[in-house]
Amino acid sequence: MPRGQLQPFLQRYCARCHGSDKQNGQVRFDTAAWEISNGDQAQHWQDVLDSLNAGNMPPEDEKQPTNEELIVVLDSM
């Protein structure tokens, strides 16, 4: 995973609901495995990519990334 671009994005837009205090959907990004070494980790990041692509995350009532930020992150995945 391209940690340099992805980690700040996840911290800004995802950690409030998927961090140390709260783990919605049992997803946590503050302890993310950046190396993909098995199928479960690959599936986890594919699910993240799918949610971002579909516009499901972040939810509408949370701070939203700009289109440019989203494009950069999606291109890096």
C-alpha distances in whole Angstrom, upper triangle without the diagonal:
4,6,9,9,8,10,13,13,12,15,17,17,16,17,21,21,18,18,20,24,23,21,22,21,20,16,15,13,14,13,10,9,5,6,7,11,13,14,14,10,10,13,11,8,11,14,12,12,15,16,15,17,20,20,21,19,19,23,26,27,24,23,22,19,21,21,19,17,16,16,13,11,11,12,8,7
4,6,6,6,8,11,11,12,14,16,17,16,17,21,21,19,19,21,24,24,22,23,23,22,19,17,14,15,15,12,11,8,9,11,14,17,18,18,14,13,16,15,11,14,16,14,13,17,18,16,17,20,21,22,19,20,23,26,27,24,22,21,18,19,19,17,14,14,14,11,9,11,10,6,7
4,6,5,5,8,10,10,11,14,15,14,15,18,19,17,16,18,21,21,20,22,22,21,17,15,11,12,12,10,10,7,9,12,15,18,19,18,14,15,17,15,12,15,17,14,14,18,18,16,18,22,21,22,19,19,23,25,26,23,21,20,17,19,20,18,15,15,16,13,10,13,13,9,10
4,6,6,7,9,11,12,13,15,16,16,19,21,19,18,20,23,23,22,24,25,24,20,18,14,14,15,13,14,10,13,15,19,21,23,22,18,18,20,18,15,18,20,17,16,20,20,18,20,23,22,23,20,20,24,26,26,23,21,20,17,18,19,16,13,14,15,12,10,13,13,10,11
4,6,6,7,9,11,11,13,14,15,18,19,18,18,20,23,23,22,23,23,23,19,17,14,15,16,14,15,12,15,16,20,22,23,22,18,18,20,18,14,17,18,15,14,18,17,15,17,20,19,20,17,17,21,23,24,20,18,16,13,14,15,13,10,11,11,8,7,10,10,7,9
4,6,5,6,9,10,11,11,12,15,16,14,15,18,20,20,18,19,20,19,15,14,10,12,13,11,12,10,13,14,18,20,20,19,15,15,17,14,11,14,15,11,11,15,14,12,14,17,17,17,14,14,18,20,21,18,16,15,12,14,15,14,10,10,11,9,6,9,10,8,8
4,5,5,6,9,10,10,10,13,15,13,12,15,17,17,17,18,19,18,15,12,8,9,11,9,11,9,13,15,18,20,21,19,16,17,18,15,13,16,16,13,14,17,16,14,17,20,19,19,15,15,18,21,21,18,16,16,14,16,17,16,12,13,15,12,10,13,14,11,12
4,5,5,6,9,10,10,13,15,14,13,16,18,18,18,19,21,20,17,14,11,11,13,13,15,13,17,19,22,24,25,23,20,20,21,18,16,18,19,15,16,19,18,15,18,20,19,19,16,14,18,20,20,16,14,14,12,14,16,14,11,12,14,12,10,13,15,13,14
4,5,5,6,8,9,12,13,13,13,16,18,17,17,17,19,19,15,14,11,12,15,13,15,14,17,19,22,24,24,22,19,19,19,17,14,16,16,12,13,16,14,11,14,17,15,15,12,11,15,16,17,14,11,11,8,11,13,12,8,9,11,10,8,11,13,11,12
4,5,5,5,6,9,10,9,9,13,15,14,13,14,15,15,12,10,7,9,11,10,13,12,16,17,20,21,21,19,16,17,17,14,12,15,14,10,12,15,13,11,14,16,15,14,11,10,13,16,16,13,12,12,10,14,15,15,11,11,14,13,10,12,15,13,13
4,6,6,5,8,10,9,8,11,13,13,13,15,17,17,13,11,8,8,11,11,15,14,18,20,23,24,24,22,19,20,20,17,15,18,17,14,16,18,16,15,18,20,18,17,13,12,15,17,17,13,12,12,12,15,17,17,13,14,17,15,13,15,18,16,16
4,6,7,8,11,11,11,14,15,15,15,16,18,19,16,14,11,11,15,15,18,17,21,22,26,27,27,25,22,22,23,19,17,20,19,15,16,19,16,14,17,19,16,16,12,10,13,15,14,11,8,9,9,12,15,15,11,12,15,14,12,15,18,17,17
4,6,7,9,10,11,14,15,14,14,13,16,17,14,13,11,12,15,15,18,18,21,22,25,26,25,23,21,21,21,17,16,18,16,12,14,16,13,11,14,15,13,12,9,7,10,11,11,8,6,7,7,11,13,14,11,11,14,14,12,14,17,16,16
4,6,6,6,8,11,12,11,10,10,12,13,10,9,8,10,13,12,15,16,19,20,23,23,23,20,18,19,18,14,14,16,14,10,13,15,12,11,15,15,13,12,8,7,10,12,12,9,9,10,10,14,16,17,13,13,16,16,13,14,18,17,16
4,5,5,4,8,9,8,9,10,13,12,10,8,6,7,10,11,15,15,19,20,23,24,23,21,18,20,19,16,15,18,16,13,16,18,15,14,18,19,17,15,12,10,13,15,15,11,11,13,13,17,19,20,16,16,19,19,16,17,21,19,18
4,6,6,9,8,7,9,9,13,13,11,10,10,10,13,14,18,19,23,24,26,27,26,23,21,23,22,18,18,21,18,15,18,20,16,16,20,20,17,16,12,10,12,14,12,9,10,13,14,18,20,21,18,18,21,21,18,20,23,22,21
4,6,9,8,5,6,6,9,10,9,8,9,11,13,14,18,19,22,23,25,25,24,21,20,21,20,16,17,19,16,14,17,17,14,15,18,18,16,13,11,9,10,13,12,10,11,13,15,19,21,22,19,18,22,22,19,20,23,22,21
4,7,8,6,4,6,8,8,6,4,6,8,10,10,14,16,19,19,22,21,21,18,16,18,17,13,14,16,14,12,15,16,14,14,18,18,17,14,11,11,12,16,15,13,14,15,16,20,21,22,19,18,21,21,17,19,22,20,19
4,6,5,6,9,11,10,8,5,6,5,8,10,13,15,19,20,22,22,22,19,17,20,19,15,16,19,17,14,18,19,17,17,21,22,20,18,15,14,15,18,17,15,15,17,18,21,23,24,20,20,23,22,19,21,24,22,20
4,6,7,11,13,11,10,7,8,7,8,11,15,17,20,21,23,24,24,21,19,22,21,18,19,22,20,18,21,23,21,21,25,25,24,21,18,17,19,22,20,18,19,21,21,25,27,28,24,23,27,26,22,24,27,25,23
4,7,10,13,12,12,10,11,10,12,15,18,20,24,25,27,27,27,23,22,24,24,20,21,24,21,19,23,24,21,22,26,26,24,21,18,17,18,21,19,16,18,20,22,25,28,29,25,25,28,27,24,26,29,27,26
4,6,10,9,9,8,10,11,12,14,18,20,23,24,26,25,25,21,20,23,21,18,19,21,19,17,20,21,18,19,23,23,21,18,15,14,15,18,16,14,16,19,20,24,26,27,24,23,26,26,23,24,27,26,24
4,6,5,5,6,9,10,11,12,15,18,21,21,23,22,21,18,17,19,18,14,16,18,15,14,18,18,16,17,21,20,19,16,14,14,14,18,17,15,17,19,20,24,25,27,23,22,25,25,21,22,26,24,22
4,5,6,8,11,13,14,14,17,20,22,22,24,23,22,18,18,19,17,14,16,17,14,13,17,17,14,15,19,18,17,13,12,12,12,15,15,14,16,17,19,23,24,26,23,21,24,25,21,21,25,24,22
4,5,9,12,14,15,15,17,19,21,20,22,21,19,15,16,17,15,12,14,15,12,12,15,15,12,15,18,17,16,13,12,13,13,17,17,16,19,19,21,24,25,27,24,21,24,25,21,21,25,24,21
4,7,10,12,12,12,15,17,19,19,20,19,18,14,14,16,14,11,14,16,13,13,16,17,15,17,20,20,19,16,15,15,16,20,20,18,20,21,22,26,27,28,25,23,26,26,22,22,25,24,21
4,7,10,10,9,12,14,17,16,18,17,16,13,12,14,12,9,11,13,10,10,13,14,12,14,17,17,17,14,12,13,14,18,18,17,18,19,19,23,24,25,21,19,22,22,18,19,22,20,18
4,6,6,7,10,12,15,16,18,18,17,14,12,15,14,10,12,15,13,11,15,16,14,15,19,20,19,16,14,14,16,19,19,17,18,19,19,22,24,24,21,19,22,22,18,19,22,20,18
4,5,5,8,10,13,14,17,17,18,15,12,14,14,11,11,14,13,10,13,16,14,14,18,19,18,17,13,13,16,19,19,16,17,17,17,20,21,22,18,17,20,18,15,16,19,17,15
4,6,9,11,14,16,18,19,20,17,15,17,18,14,14,18,17,14,17,20,18,18,21,23,21,20,17,16,19,22,21,18,18,19,19,22,24,23,20,19,22,20,17,19,21,19,18
4,7,9,12,14,15,16,18,15,12,15,16,13,13,17,17,15,18,20,19,19,22,24,23,22,19,19,21,25,24,21,21,22,22,25,26,26,22,22,24,22,19,20,22,20,18
4,6,9,10,13,14,15,12,9,12,13,10,10,14,14,12,14,17,17,17,20,21,21,20,17,17,20,24,24,21,21,21,20,23,24,24,20,19,21,19,16,17,19,16,14
4,6,7,9,11,12,11,7,10,12,10,10,13,14,13,15,18,18,18,21,23,23,22,20,20,23,27,27,24,24,24,23,25,26,25,22,21,22,20,17,18,19,16,14
4,6,9,12,13,13,9,10,13,11,9,13,15,13,14,17,18,18,20,22,23,22,20,20,24,27,28,25,24,23,21,24,24,23,20,19,20,18,14,15,16,13,11
4,6,9,12,12,8,9,13,12,11,13,16,15,16,19,20,20,21,24,25,25,22,23,27,30,31,28,28,27,25,27,26,25,22,21,22,20,17,17,18,14,12
4,6,8,9,6,6,9,10,9,11,13,14,14,17,18,19,20,22,24,23,22,23,26,29,31,28,28,27,25,27,27,26,23,21,22,20,17,17,17,15,12
4,7,9,7,8,11,12,12,14,16,17,17,20,21,22,23,25,27,26,25,26,29,33,34,31,31,30,29,31,30,30,27,25,25,24,21,20,21,18,15
4,6,6,6,9,10,11,12,15,16,17,18,20,22,23,24,26,25,24,26,28,32,33,31,32,31,29,32,31,31,28,26,26,25,22,21,22,20,17
4,5,5,6,9,10,10,12,14,15,16,18,20,21,22,24,23,22,24,27,30,32,30,31,29,28,31,30,30,27,25,25,25,22,20,21,20,16
4,5,5,6,9,10,10,12,14,15,16,19,20,21,23,21,20,22,24,28,29,27,28,27,27,29,29,29,27,24,25,24,21,20,22,20,16
4,5,5,6,9,10,11,12,14,15,17,18,20,21,20,19,20,23,27,28,26,26,25,24,27,26,26,24,21,22,21,18,17,19,17,13
4,5,5,6,9,10,11,12,14,16,16,18,20,19,18,20,23,26,28,26,26,25,24,26,25,25,22,20,20,20,17,15,16,15,11
4,5,5,6,9,10,10,12,14,15,16,18,17,17,19,21,24,26,25,25,24,23,26,24,25,23,20,21,21,17,16,18,16,13
4,5,5,6,9,10,11,13,14,15,17,15,14,16,18,22,23,22,22,21,21,23,23,24,21,18,20,19,16,15,17,16,12
4,5,5,6,9,10,11,12,14,15,15,13,15,18,21,23,21,21,20,18,21,20,20,18,15,16,16,12,11,13,12,8
4,5,5,6,9,10,10,12,14,14,13,16,18,21,23,22,22,20,19,21,20,20,18,15,16,16,13,11,13,13,9
4,5,5,6,9,10,10,12,11,11,13,15,18,21,19,20,19,18,21,20,21,19,15,17,18,14,12,15,15,12
4,5,5,6,9,10,11,10,8,10,13,16,18,16,17,15,15,17,17,18,15,12,14,15,11,10,13,13,10
4,6,5,6,8,10,10,10,12,14,17,20,18,18,16,14,16,15,16,14,11,11,12,9,7,10,10,7
4,6,5,6,9,9,9,12,14,16,19,18,19,16,16,17,16,18,16,12,13,15,12,10,13,14,11
4,6,5,6,5,6,8,10,13,16,15,15,13,14,16,15,17,15,12,14,15,13,11,14,15,13
4,5,5,6,5,7,10,12,15,13,14,11,10,12,11,13,11,8,10,12,9,8,12,13,11
4,5,8,9,11,13,14,17,16,16,13,12,13,11,13,13,9,9,12,10,8,11,13,11
4,5,8,10,11,12,16,16,16,14,14,15,13,16,15,12,13,16,14,11,15,17,15
4,5,7,8,9,12,12,13,10,11,12,11,14,13,10,12,15,13,12,15,17,16
4,6,6,8,11,11,13,11,12,15,14,17,16,13,15,17,15,14,18,19,17
3,5,8,10,9,10,9,10,13,13,16,14,11,14,16,13,13,16,17,15
4,6,8,6,7,6,8,12,13,15,13,11,14,16,13,14,17,18,17
4,6,6,8,8,11,14,15,18,16,14,17,19,17,17,21,21,20
4,6,8,7,11,13,14,18,16,15,18,20,19,19,22,23,22
4,7,9,12,15,17,20,18,17,21,22,21,21,25,25,25
4,6,10,13,15,17,15,15,18,20,18,19,22,23,22
4,7,10,13,15,13,13,16,17,16,17,21,21,21
4,7,9,11,10,9,13,14,13,14,18,18,19
4,6,8,6,6,10,11,10,12,14,15,16
4,5,5,6,9,10,11,12,14,16,17
4,6,5,6,9,10,10,12,14,16
4,5,5,6,9,10,11,12,15
4,5,5,6,9,10,11,13
4,5,5,6,8,10,11
4,6,5,6,8,10
4,6,5,6,9
4,5,5,6
4,5,5
4,6
4
